[in-house]
Amino acid sequence: MYNDFGDKMDCNKLAKAVTKAGVLLLESGAETYRVEDTMRRLCYHYGAEVVDSYATPTLIIISFSMGDELVHNVKRTQMRTIDLHKVDQVNHLSRAAAKQKLTLDELLEELNRIEQENTYSPLIKVLASGICTFGFAFFFHGTLQDACVAFVCGCLLQMLLYWLSYLGLDNFFKNVTGGAFVTLFSFFCMKLGLCQSLDTAIISVLMLLVPGLAITNAMRDTVSGDLISGTSRIMEALIIAVAIAVGSGLIFALLGGI
């Protein structure tokens, strides 16, 4: 089988490129149908005849035929973050591959560039977390004092999450620790008279841990018929919510006992 440039198509290389595109999307927070659709588009563009793609939050499977060859590839995913910039870049690349007729090597080169591209620096993420929590305090009818406490707490929470990630803790324990830290920090600020509403200070910062994207993608996957992915994402969101509640509840129980 030959491509548009007259070169013999390397089916294994195509499977590797398509799988890499799907993994980049899935690990950056893309919906399941977007991952499957992008993999199918790329396979058809490079000459595949029969394509089946399947994705769950932790697994990607691609299968296609090209001439007499039948290729399958399975990839297990682990890390999942939120990086909508990478999602947009892979989406744009999948369409540019058809319009600009990128070779398979050029496609792989672009995917590697996207994968290795540096995200925002830790300092910017810490400051952005503080700004978000500062705004949430006003959203929940807090005062300027509450917003300032939320800003400091949000910055410290992001720094704590970086440290916990460095230690290799999983998401459940990171959320438990984060919920406990936010509640404890807000309580001491309340006792020192630095904020007026304990509830506002806590809720504003806990919004950083709330799995909003997971819930949204769960609903979209379920509505589009991807029931396994939808159920998995709903369970993931529930586990995160339970972890946050456990961490915060432990501190309330401890402080209540004291």
N, C-alpha and C positions, 0 to 999 in steps of 0.2 A: 504494500500500500504506500502511495506517495502523497506528499502534501502539496500545497499550492506552489511551492518553490521548486518542485521536481525532485526533492530529496526523499529518500526512503524514511518513512516514519518509524521511530523507535517507540514501540508500544509501552515498554516498561518506563521509558522516560516520560511519556505522556501521563501514565498512571501516577508517577511520582509528582509531576507538576500539578495535576488536578487535585491530588490528595493534599498537597501542601497548601493550595488555595483554600480548600475546604477547612483544613485545620486552622489556618490563619483567621478565617471568618468565625469559626466556632469558638476559638479561644479568645476572640476579641468581643464576644457577646452578641453575635448575629443570630437571627432566628433560624430555626431548622430548615424551613422551606427555602430561605435565601441560600443556605449552604448547598442544599441539594440542587437547586436551580442553577447556581453558578458552576458546579461541577459538570452538570449535563451540558450547559452551553459550551464550555471549553472542550469537552469531548467531541461534540458534534462539529465544532469549528475545525478541529484537527483531523477530521475524517472518520470518526467512529460511526458505526452503523446502528448498533443497538446498545443503548446506554441505560443502566439502572444505577441510581445513586440512593444511598440511605444514610441518614445521620441521626444520632441521638446526642444528648449533651456530653457523652463520654466516648462515642464511637463513630467512625466514618467508614463506610464501605462503598467502593466504586467498582462497577463491572461494565465492561464494554467489549464489543467485538469489532475487529478491523480485518477485513478479508477473511482469511482462514484462522486468524488468531483470536483467542478469547482470553481477556486479561481481567484479573481480579486483584484488588488491593484493599487491605484492611488496616486502619490506623486507630490506635487507642489514644485518646487525649486526656490530659491530666489537668494542666493549669488553665484556669478560665479567669479572664479579667474583663474590664470594660474599656475598650479602645475603639470608639466609633470612627476615629480617623483611619485606622487600618481597615475597618469594614468598608469605608467609602473608597479607599485606594484599591482594594481587591475588586470591588464592584466595577470601578472605572476601568481597571486593567482587563477584566473579563470581556468588557465591551470593546475596549481598544484593540484587543487581540483580533477581533473579527473585522473591525473597520480598517485598522492599519496593517493587518496581516503579519502579525509578529511571528517570528519563527519560534520553535519550541525552546531553543536555547535562550532566546531573548525573553520569553515568558518566565522561564526559571530564574533568569538573572534579575528580573523585576520583582519576582516573588521573594527572592533572597534579600533584595534591598529593602523591601517592605518589612520583612521579618526582623532584620537587623537594625531597622531605623530606631533611633533613640526617641523615647517618649519624653514627656515633660520631666524636668529635674525634680528630685525630692523636695527641694526648697519651694519650688512653685506649687507642687502638690500640697505641701503643708500650708502655705499661705492661702491657697484656693479652698482648702478645707475650712480654715478659719473664717474666710469671707462667706462661705455658704452657711455656716452655723450662725454667723452674725446676722445674716438676712433672715434665717429661719426664726430667730428669736423675735423679730418684729412681726413675722407672719403669725406667730402664736401669741400676739398681743403682749409681748414682753417690753420691758423698759430698756433704756440705753445701758443701764448697769447689767441687766440680764444679757444683753447682746454682747457686751465686752467680755463677760465671763464665758459666754458661749464661744466667742472667737478664740480666746486663750485655750479653752478646753478642746476645741476642734483641732487646733494646731498640735496640741500635745497628744491627742488621740491618734492623729495620723502618724506622728513620730513613733508612738507605741506600736502601731500596726506594722510599721517598717521593721522595728526591732523584733517583733514576734515572727515576722516572715523570715528574718535572718536566722532565727533560732530553729526554723523549720516546723513551727506549729501549724496544725491544720485549721481550716476556716472555723470549725465549731468552737475550738478553744480560743481562737482569736476574738470571736464575737462575744464569748463569755467574758473574757478578760476586758474587752473594750466596754461592754455594758457595765461591768463592775467599776472600772476606772471612772467612767463618766459620772456615775451616781455618787461615788465617793468624793470626787473632786468638787462636784456641784454642792454636795452637802457641806463640805468644809468652807466653801465660798459663802454659802448661806449663813453659816455660823459666824463667819468673820464680817458679815454685813456687806459683802461685795455684790450680792444680787438680792432682788426682792422676791422672786418667784422661783422656788426650787423646781417645780414641775416644768416651767418654761425652759430653765437652764438645761435640764436633763433631756427633755424631748427634742430640743433644738439640735443638740449634738448627736443624739442617737439616730437622727435622720441620716447621718453619714453611713450608718451600718444597715439601714433598712434596704432589703433586696428589691428595689423598685423595678430594675430592668428584668430580673428573674421572673417577677410576677407578670410584667407586661408580656414578655416572650412566652410565658406559660399560657396566657390567654390566647395569644395569637396562634401558637402552635395547636392548641386544642380546637380553636375555631376552624383552622385550616385542615383539620383531620389528622394531624400528627399526635395521636393520643399518647403514645409512649413518651415522646419528648415533652409533651405538655404536662403529663403526670409527673415526670421526673423533675421538671423545673418547679412545679408546685410544691413537691416534697422538699426540694432544695430550699425554697423560700420559707417554708414552714420550719425547717430545721434551723435556719438562720434566725428566724423570729423567736423560736424557743431558746436558742443560745443567748440572744440579747436579753430576753426576759429572765433567764436563769441568773445571768451575771448581775443584772440590776436588782433582782429580787433577793439575792444572797446578801447584798450590801444593806438593803432595807431591813431584812430580817436581823442582820447583825447589829445595825444601829438601833433597831427597835428593842433588841434584847438589852443593849447597853443602857 
